[in-house]
Amino acid sequence: MDIELLNRKYRPLSPEERIRMLYSDFQKILFTSSFGTTSAILLDLFHKVNPNQSVHFLDTTYHFSETFQYKNQLTELLNLNLIEVLPEDWKNKFTREDQTWSKDPDLCCSINKVEPLDKLKPDFEIWVSGLMKTQNAFRKQMNIFEQKENIIKFYPIIDLDEKIVREYILKNNLPEHPLLAHGFASVGCIHCTVKGRGREGRWVNRSKTECGLHL
């Protein structure tokens, strides 16, 4: 597929229109959700367009209990076809015993997020994620479609912002992540997330800004 052509074709469309168009252009679609503070909008849009679309959740085993509660709440509310993806047990156990997140967070993310997802990619043409340009400097440069190795990445809400997301969630009577009300604007794994605006609470005091899935 011509990535620039796809971007020109999809750019004038709304997020919902982009998702509807996606099903006319692609067949094997991988949709992942972190069930974070902005996840509800994309889950709801896909539910409206194709309620049978499977949703893959990367369970690092280090999520906040509130994230698991939120995942269960949205899964029931939207009747999601949820598939939970786990890291290799022995590797995950190693990171727990070694507390790898405190020494080498890139390795911890690689073992518990990147490797499990990499095993799925060969079965799909395109990978859908809910990244937005406003979230950090790295994402600011992203487009709706990007070629990453052997898979095309699709970001249908890349040009939205937090205000629009919050308005959508309120208007559509969707629940918000429980930790949002406690000052967590972005939520990842429990060891690497603190309160903060935007993504400033992720990997505090480190140069790291991404888990590695989208690099």
PyMOL commands that set and color helices and strands:
alter all, ss='L'
color gray80, all
select helices_A, chain A and resi 3-10+15-25+39-49+65-78+89-98+100-103+105-123+133-135+137-140+162-171+178-182+190-192
alter helices_A, ss='H'
color red, helices_A
select strands_A, chain A and resi 29-31+54-58+81-85+126-128+145-148+151-154
alter strands_A, ss='S'
color yellow, strands_A
deselect
rebuild
show_as cartoon
